[in-house]
Amino acid sequence: MSDTKLPEVWLRGPLADVPALVQPVAHALLQSREELNELMTGFPETLLWEKLAGMASPGFHLQHLTGVLDRLFTYAKGALLSDEQLAYLAAEGKQDEGESVGSLVKAFNQKIDAVLQQLKTTDESTLTEWKGVGRAQLPSTVIGLYTHSAEHTMRHLGQLLVTVKVLKQGQL
């Protein structure tokens, strides 16, 4: 096995079958997946729902990362959220006995795979189309939703990184 660390995803070149204008979104989402998987490897189950200074737990961040991608990419298709998506949103941050670090990471990885498929089928001529967000149908565009999905994912990954590192440090 090689100890050579790969460059960040955006420095590895274009992704096959991903339209040029959404390459940065795909790069950011793939980078977040790599970092999240590395970060959560070996993370103790006992710390999954721990909060630091009243801030969100790792479990919340893992649920939210998956849920927000699902919701933003649904809006990008011009669809409203389903009852199932609304129920998932309401449950974010609530401990579910059936969830583990592994199951939450797996759900995130599967969502990244799904949204990458959506990016691959995106017609670049639709990127500036208006799309409504939420019940209020606040204005955005396909590219706005895709871009927000990337920056929002990286923001929560950063918060998760700090939370996980501090919680693990407390275990020493």
Disulfide bonds with the S-S distance in Angstrom:
none
